[in-house]
Structure formats: structure tokens, C-alpha cells
Amino acid sequence: MTLSDFNTLYYTWHYKDSTVPKHAQPRTPFKEGSANELTRTIIAFFKMKGIEAWRQASEGRFIKGREYTDWKGMKKEEKGMYIPRSKKAKGSADISVTIPPLGRRLEVEVKYGKDRQSDDQKDFQKRIEAMGGIYMIAKTWDDFYGQITKYVK
């Protein structure tokens, strides 16, 4: 299945019970132009199949400080805050999936362009596979779809 085929299939499924006319249905096409777009597409695939899948974020993030106006009318901003990365989820894959009917664990690591697996990610892969789980690396939609057809009909 090509990405274009998936777009058509997904939106047909998504709006199957909708009373909204076809020409008025909002459609944001799925792409593979970045790691975020490919991740969004893969999660939508699992959603369409009725399979529980979620994105795992283990990286740190910065929360911007609140902006306010002081008593003189000057615009100011409070100091922001950095939330460090999770130490327990170090090396975890981008997408976690529970495959029915037995609840087998599948981890999907999305690598785009010249991205490569870190040592922590390789270690995480070994641990998942040692417990009987499935770990796959998806670089493109075609790459992902070729691998997933072994596990999901």
C-alpha cells in the first residue's frame, strides 16, 4: 500500500459514519517528509486498524515563562523551566504498540534521513527482543508497511 492509498483508505474509514458531505470533510494528508510526519502517519495506521498505539516522548523539554505587563506598562517574561529527559525511558522507541489478540509488545523507532540508533536505543532493542517483543526501525512509509504486514493484517 502506498502512502497515497493509505490517505484515501484512512479518510474513507475516518468519515464512514459521518453526515458531513465528502467535499466538506477536512483532510490533512499524511506525509513522510520528517520524523514527526512519519510518526503521525504510523500512529494513524494503528488507529485505523483498531490497535492501541501511542507516542513516547523521553526527551527533555523547555517550558517558556509567563509573559506579563508590570506596573509601569513594560512587557516582561518570567524565567522558563527545563524539564529533564526521563531516566527510566532512556533509549525507548518513538511508538509503543500493543498487538491483539495476545497483547504482544511492538516498539517502532522512527529514523528519518541520516538518523542512526544510539547505543541506548540498541540496548533497549535487545531488551525488548529478549522478552519476546518486536522492535522495528521505520525510515519510510514503505519500509514500515513492508515490516508491519507480518504482524498486522
C-alpha positions as CSV (number, residue, x, y, z in Angstrom):
1,M,0.0,0.0,0.0
2,T,1.4,3.3,-1.0
3,L,1.1,6.4,1.2
4,S,-1.4,7.9,-1.2
5,D,-3.5,4.7,-0.9
6,F,-3.3,4.9,2.8
7,N,-4.5,8.6,2.8
8,T,-7.6,7.5,0.8
9,L,-8.3,4.5,2.9
10,Y,-7.8,6.3,6.2
11,Y,-10.2,9.2,5.4
12,T,-12.8,6.8,4.0
13,W,-12.6,4.8,7.3
14,H,-12.5,8.0,9.4
15,Y,-15.6,9.5,7.9
16,K,-17.6,6.3,7.4
17,D,-20.4,7.2,9.8
18,S,-20.2,11.0,9.1
19,T,-23.1,13.0,7.8
20,V,-20.7,15.7,6.6
21,P,-20.6,15.7,2.7
22,K,-17.4,14.4,1.2
23,H,-16.4,17.8,-0.3
24,A,-16.6,19.4,3.2
25,Q,-14.6,16.8,5.1
26,P,-11.3,18.2,6.3
27,R,-8.4,16.1,5.2
28,T,-4.8,16.6,6.3
29,P,-2.7,14.4,4.1
30,F,-0.3,12.0,5.7
31,K,3.3,12.6,4.7
32,E,6.8,11.2,5.4
33,G,8.8,14.4,5.0
34,S,10.0,14.4,8.6
35,A,10.2,12.1,11.6
36,N,7.2,13.8,13.1
37,E,5.1,13.4,10.0
38,L,6.1,9.7,9.6
39,T,5.3,9.1,13.3
40,R,1.9,10.7,12.9
41,T,1.2,8.5,9.9
42,I,2.2,5.3,11.6
43,I,0.0,6.1,14.7
44,A,-2.9,6.8,12.3
45,F,-2.4,3.4,10.7
46,F,-2.7,1.6,14.0
47,K,-5.7,3.7,15.0
48,M,-7.4,2.7,11.7
49,K,-6.7,-1.0,12.5
50,G,-8.2,-0.7,16.0
51,I,-4.8,-1.3,17.6
52,E,-3.7,0.7,20.7
53,A,-0.6,2.7,19.9
54,W,0.9,5.8,21.5
55,R,3.9,8.1,21.0
56,Q,6.5,8.0,23.7
57,A,8.4,11.2,24.4
58,S,11.5,10.6,26.6
59,E,13.4,13.8,25.6
60,G,13.6,16.8,27.8
61,R,11.7,20.0,27.1
62,F,11.7,23.7,27.9
63,I,8.6,25.4,29.2
64,K,8.5,29.1,28.4
65,G,8.0,31.5,31.2
66,R,4.7,33.5,31.6
67,E,4.6,36.9,29.9
68,Y,3.1,39.8,31.8
69,T,3.0,43.6,31.9
70,D,4.4,45.2,35.0
71,W,3.0,48.3,36.9
72,K,5.0,50.6,34.5
73,G,3.4,49.1,31.4
74,M,6.6,47.3,30.5
75,K,6.3,43.8,28.9
76,K,8.3,41.2,30.9
77,E,8.7,37.5,30.9
78,E,9.3,35.2,33.9
79,K,12.1,32.7,33.8
80,G,11.3,29.5,31.9
81,M,11.8,26.0,33.2
82,Y,13.6,23.0,31.7
83,I,12.1,19.5,32.4
84,P,14.9,17.0,32.0
85,R,14.6,13.8,30.0
86,S,13.2,10.7,31.6
87,K,15.9,8.5,33.0
88,K,13.8,5.3,33.0
89,A,12.8,5.6,29.4
90,K,16.3,6.2,28.1
91,G,16.6,4.7,24.6
92,S,12.9,3.8,24.3
93,A,11.3,3.7,20.9
94,D,9.2,6.5,19.4
95,I,5.9,4.5,19.3
96,S,4.7,1.7,21.6
97,V,2.0,-0.7,20.4
98,T,0.1,-3.5,21.9
99,I,-0.8,-6.0,19.2
100,P,-4.0,-8.0,19.7
101,P,-5.2,-10.7,20.4
102,L,-2.5,-11.7,22.9
103,G,-1.2,-8.2,23.7
104,R,2.3,-8.7,22.2
105,R,4.5,-5.6,22.5
106,L,5.8,-3.8,19.4
107,E,8.2,-0.9,19.5
108,V,8.6,1.3,16.4
109,E,11.7,3.5,16.2
110,V,11.3,6.2,13.5
111,K,14.6,7.3,11.9
112,Y,14.5,9.9,9.2
113,G,17.3,10.9,6.9
114,K,20.7,10.3,8.4
115,D,19.4,9.5,11.9
116,R,21.0,6.4,13.4
117,Q,20.3,4.4,16.6
118,S,22.1,5.5,19.7
119,D,23.7,2.9,22.0
120,D,20.9,3.3,24.5
121,Q,18.4,2.6,21.7
122,K,20.3,-0.5,20.7
123,D,20.3,-1.7,24.3
124,F,16.6,-1.1,24.6
125,Q,16.0,-3.1,21.4
126,K,17.9,-6.0,22.8
127,R,15.9,-6.0,26.0
128,I,12.5,-5.9,24.1
129,E,13.5,-8.7,21.8
130,A,14.9,-10.8,24.7
131,M,11.4,-10.6,26.3
132,G,9.7,-11.8,23.1
133,G,8.6,-8.3,21.9
134,I,9.0,-6.9,18.4
135,Y,11.2,-4.0,17.6
136,M,11.3,-2.3,14.2
137,I,13.0,0.7,12.7
138,A,10.9,2.6,10.2
139,K,12.8,5.0,7.8
140,T,10.0,5.5,5.3
141,W,6.3,4.6,4.9
142,D,7.1,1.7,2.5
143,D,9.8,0.4,4.9
144,F,7.2,0.4,7.8
145,Y,4.4,-1.1,5.8
146,G,6.7,-3.9,4.5
147,Q,7.6,-4.9,8.0
148,I,4.2,-4.5,9.7
149,T,2.3,-6.8,7.3
150,K,4.0,-9.7,9.1
151,Y,2.2,-8.9,12.3
152,V,-1.0,-7.0,11.4
153,K,-3.5,-8.0,8.6
